[in-house]
Amino acid sequence: MGSDLIVKKIAKHLRVRSGMCPAGHSLMTSEKKFDGEDAIRAEVRLNGRVGMIYLNPFYGRFEYQCDLPLSEGDIVALACPECRRSLQIDTHCRLCDIPMFAVQLPDGGQVEACPTVGCHNHSLKIVDLDAQLVRMYVHETKVQM
């Protein structure tokens, strides 16, 4: 798509409000919260073990909670907890040279990240910039009186 916009760094107050797997199932959950907001939930696989991982929905924050013990450098596989479809994409991490994973956004955008624990390579791919910013912008400007 010629109109794609890929953002490497962006304001810290953008968050994913409606993240989905490639089949369209919601990855958002109120089971875990980060800064009061619903986490992104995915099935996580590592060395034959399967668990659940909860990712911070704020773009650029790398906190997570996982029921499997993870160590820096582990490479995890992520999938939709509903349909088990892989979140892996064809784009490779420019730092680790392994396939990244993506959380789909409404209107065709996606957040891409490296599945290596401790790698902070990620990007935000936006197809309709105006629509995505309206959906993701957390702090609204309010008139002070």
Secondary structure, 3 states (H helix, E strand, C coil): CCCCEEECCCCCCEECCCCECCCCCECEEEEEEECCEEEEEEEEEECCEEEEEEECCECCCCCEEECCCCCCCCECEEECCCCCCECEEEEECCCCCCEEEEEECHHHCEEEECCECCCCCEEEEECCHHHHHHHHECCCCCCCC
